[in-house]
């Protein structure tokens, strides 16, 4: 082996910078930085305007630490994940986070919601989950049976982000409901109402007026409604494969780089 003093000196210099905690762009060519100030969040070359939430209690807290408007507590992998999610959100697309079992996927989703000040609705799927858990439940109030909207319906109508955990555990009778909500932004409710996407609702409202729309019992799905699905890669892990009926969702539920 030929001894090269220049290479040795360069390696020692890199080692000293690492030990001193000085991370430069030369050491990390894909270095991503994130900043947060009033009304705007920037991660790398992606920026998003931040709106004040209607209900601040629905926004996750204590998943981020902001120091001098810069997010210093996040790793480069986490920042790249958040940048990817912000890009999908700006494009109006839903997200699908894959990773090993554990809280990492949920933590990334909560960090994004806190960073962008988005309100949260949460659904944990299991083998016992039914359509009523996603749509409406019938309860007795003041001796009268009434329908109460569940998390998926509230998120769609209020423009919140719906976090669905455990997609691989969903039974076959629940998947078509999720597929219709994700792809078409439509859902038939038990009280006779029908959710439709904002573009179609606004067009019908302009053509027929509010009185006719109320007779049809149509409900507008907010254009800011998004879905973040959390799942495990199947068949590596035990669970239901996504195909079918979510095979058509691959262009909407884009797979994030696997979260450790």
Secondary structure, DSSP 8 states (H G I E B T S, - for coil): ----HHHHHHHHHHHHHHHTT---TTT-TT---EEEETTEEEETTEEEE----S-GGGS--SS--EETTEE-SS-HHHHHHHHHHHHHHHTT--EEEEBSSSSHHHHHHHHHHHHHT--EEEEE--TT--HHHHSEEEEEETTEEEEEE-HHHHHHHHT-EEEEE-GGG--HHHHHHHHHHHHH--EE-TTS-EEEEHHHHHHHHHHHHHHHHHHHTEEEE-TT-EEEEEE--TTTSSS--STTTGGGGGGTSEE---B-
